Amino acid sequence: MNQQQWKSLLGLAYRARKVISGEELVIKEVRQSRAKLVLLSKDASDNTRKKVTDKCRSYNTPVVHVESRYELGHAIGKDARVVVAVTEKGFAAKLKDLLD
């Protein structure tokens, strides 16, 4: 997987206001079926991981794991982010391709 490509794309999606970050907000987007893809860092706490993956499973939202919270945060120009949701189909599909 090309590290730089998915990060640039996520950054682009973020600037286009198609990325939501933060556990509660992501779960809210999933519940309202607005999240098209959820990116979860592998170093998320067990509790967070379970909550997010269970919610995504029940709403059929794809979840992709990325190496670390710092990578995820850095991609959207923030510090650490454990979970982000992409709310636009095109960005979500392309990110999923790059990360699978």
Secondary structure as UniProt FT lines:
FT   HELIX           3..15
FT   TURN            16..17
FT   STRAND          19..21
FT   HELIX           23..31
FT   TURN            32..33
FT   STRAND          37..41
FT   TURN            42..43
FT   HELIX           46..58
FT   TURN            59..60
FT   STRAND          63..66
FT   HELIX           69..75
FT   TURN            76..77
FT   STRAND          83..86
FT   HELIX           89..99
//
